[in-house]
Amino acid sequence: MAAAAATVTAVSSGGKRERDIVDAGMPKKAKRGRPPPPPEEVETFLAAAESTLARRFAAKYNYDVVKDAPMDGRYEWVRVGP
């Protein structure tokens, strides 16, 4: 197996030698952009998306995934298994 790190020697325009250690296993750093949103904003966004999905599922299949219970509607749910 090849070594994880390789040594690269470069000569700058001033004639000085520079040694850089390049790790082949490390991914390149991502470009800096906007900072990530605060955790509260992420939680609010995901809670709203989850609520919307739960309402759509309940309307389509008459099953409440939050309470894990069937609802009255066009399907009749039957418990299977223990």
VEXKELUM-204440 format. One record per residue (C-alpha): residue number from 0; residue in one letter; x, y, z. Coordinates in Angstrom, 3 decimals. Layout:
BEGIN
<site num="NUM" residu="a" X="X" Y="Y" Z="Z"/>
...
***
This chain:
BEGIN
<site num="0" residu="m" X="0.000" Y="0.000" Z="0.000"/>
<site num="1" residu="a" X="1.286" Y="3.459" Z="-0.827"/>
<site num="2" residu="a" X="2.267" Y="5.824" Z="1.930"/>
<site num="3" residu="a" X="-0.512" Y="8.091" Z="3.162"/>
<site num="4" residu="a" X="1.665" Y="11.215" Z="3.028"/>
<site num="5" residu="a" X="3.924" Y="12.412" Z="0.251"/>
<site num="6" residu="t" X="6.589" Y="15.092" Z="0.470"/>
<site num="7" residu="v" X="6.539" Y="17.791" Z="-2.180"/>
<site num="8" residu="t" X="9.438" Y="20.203" Z="-2.613"/>
<site num="9" residu="a" X="8.808" Y="23.425" Z="-4.481"/>
<site num="10" residu="v" X="11.051" Y="26.319" Z="-5.347"/>
<site num="11" residu="s" X="9.497" Y="29.748" Z="-4.904"/>
<site num="12" residu="s" X="10.211" Y="32.657" Z="-7.207"/>
<site num="13" residu="g" X="12.676" Y="34.009" Z="-4.619"/>
<site num="14" residu="g" X="14.767" Y="30.861" Z="-4.913"/>
<site num="15" residu="k" X="13.904" Y="29.579" Z="-1.420"/>
<site num="16" residu="r" X="12.886" Y="25.941" Z="-1.029"/>
<site num="17" residu="e" X="9.561" Y="25.155" Z="0.567"/>
<site num="18" residu="r" X="8.553" Y="21.721" Z="1.819"/>
<site num="19" residu="d" X="4.887" Y="20.885" Z="1.958"/>
<site num="20" residu="i" X="3.466" Y="17.691" Z="3.317"/>
<site num="21" residu="v" X="0.506" Y="16.671" Z="1.197"/>
<site num="22" residu="d" X="-1.759" Y="14.041" Z="2.715"/>
<site num="23" residu="a" X="-3.334" Y="12.040" Z="-0.084"/>
<site num="24" residu="g" X="-6.108" Y="10.763" Z="2.220"/>
<site num="25" residu="m" X="-7.400" Y="14.171" Z="3.312"/>
<site num="26" residu="p" X="-10.187" Y="15.808" Z="1.295"/>
<site num="27" residu="k" X="-9.671" Y="19.328" Z="0.061"/>
<site num="28" residu="k" X="-11.149" Y="22.048" Z="2.222"/>
<site num="29" residu="a" X="-14.476" Y="23.380" Z="1.080"/>
<site num="30" residu="k" X="-14.720" Y="26.968" Z="-0.017"/>
<site num="31" residu="r" X="-15.817" Y="29.308" Z="2.675"/>
<site num="32" residu="g" X="-19.304" Y="30.571" Z="2.129"/>
<site num="33" residu="r" X="-22.100" Y="31.534" Z="4.386"/>
<site num="34" residu="p" X="-21.877" Y="30.270" Z="7.945"/>
<site num="35" residu="p" X="-24.257" Y="27.444" Z="8.816"/>
<site num="36" residu="p" X="-27.636" Y="28.499" Z="10.198"/>
<site num="37" residu="p" X="-28.140" Y="28.440" Z="13.955"/>
<site num="38" residu="p" X="-29.355" Y="25.116" Z="15.401"/>
<site num="39" residu="e" X="-32.695" Y="26.667" Z="16.416"/>
<site num="40" residu="e" X="-33.387" Y="27.658" Z="12.795"/>
<site num="41" residu="v" X="-32.499" Y="24.173" Z="11.540"/>
<site num="42" residu="e" X="-34.730" Y="22.573" Z="14.182"/>
<site num="43" residu="t" X="-37.644" Y="24.869" Z="13.273"/>
<site num="44" residu="f" X="-37.237" Y="24.111" Z="9.565"/>
<site num="45" residu="l" X="-37.064" Y="20.339" Z="10.081"/>
<site num="46" residu="a" X="-40.009" Y="20.332" Z="12.525"/>
<site num="47" residu="a" X="-42.167" Y="22.184" Z="9.985"/>
<site num="48" residu="a" X="-41.168" Y="19.777" Z="7.207"/>
<site num="49" residu="e" X="-41.850" Y="16.746" Z="9.422"/>
<site num="50" residu="s" X="-45.238" Y="18.122" Z="10.445"/>
<site num="51" residu="t" X="-46.198" Y="18.723" Z="6.819"/>
<site num="52" residu="l" X="-45.211" Y="15.173" Z="5.855"/>
<site num="53" residu="a" X="-47.139" Y="13.705" Z="8.801"/>
<site num="54" residu="r" X="-50.289" Y="15.645" Z="7.817"/>
<site num="55" residu="r" X="-50.018" Y="14.572" Z="4.170"/>
<site num="56" residu="f" X="-49.503" Y="10.928" Z="5.150"/>
<site num="57" residu="a" X="-52.462" Y="11.059" Z="7.576"/>
<site num="58" residu="a" X="-54.713" Y="12.573" Z="4.909"/>
<site num="59" residu="k" X="-53.705" Y="9.969" Z="2.329"/>
<site num="60" residu="y" X="-53.634" Y="6.801" Z="4.448"/>
<site num="61" residu="n" X="-55.795" Y="7.773" Z="7.474"/>
<site num="62" residu="y" X="-52.975" Y="6.780" Z="9.835"/>
<site num="63" residu="d" X="-51.455" Y="9.072" Z="12.461"/>
<site num="64" residu="v" X="-47.696" Y="8.439" Z="12.451"/>
<site num="65" residu="v" X="-47.137" Y="10.712" Z="15.457"/>
<site num="66" residu="k" X="-49.509" Y="8.729" Z="17.699"/>
<site num="67" residu="d" X="-48.837" Y="5.488" Z="15.780"/>
<site num="68" residu="a" X="-52.565" Y="4.823" Z="15.570"/>
<site num="69" residu="p" X="-55.087" Y="4.316" Z="12.767"/>
<site num="70" residu="m" X="-57.708" Y="6.988" Z="12.104"/>
<site num="71" residu="d" X="-61.207" Y="6.768" Z="10.677"/>
<site num="72" residu="g" X="-61.206" Y="6.983" Z="6.904"/>
<site num="73" residu="r" X="-61.109" Y="5.045" Z="3.673"/>
<site num="74" residu="y" X="-58.641" Y="2.365" Z="4.881"/>
<site num="75" residu="e" X="-59.239" Y="-0.216" Z="7.603"/>
<site num="76" residu="w" X="-56.049" Y="-0.940" Z="9.485"/>
<site num="77" residu="v" X="-55.472" Y="-4.392" Z="10.961"/>
<site num="78" residu="r" X="-52.632" Y="-5.067" Z="13.415"/>
<site num="79" residu="v" X="-50.291" Y="-7.814" Z="12.215"/>
<site num="80" residu="g" X="-47.768" Y="-9.584" Z="14.403"/>
<site num="81" residu="p" X="-47.148" Y="-9.469" Z="18.160"/>
***
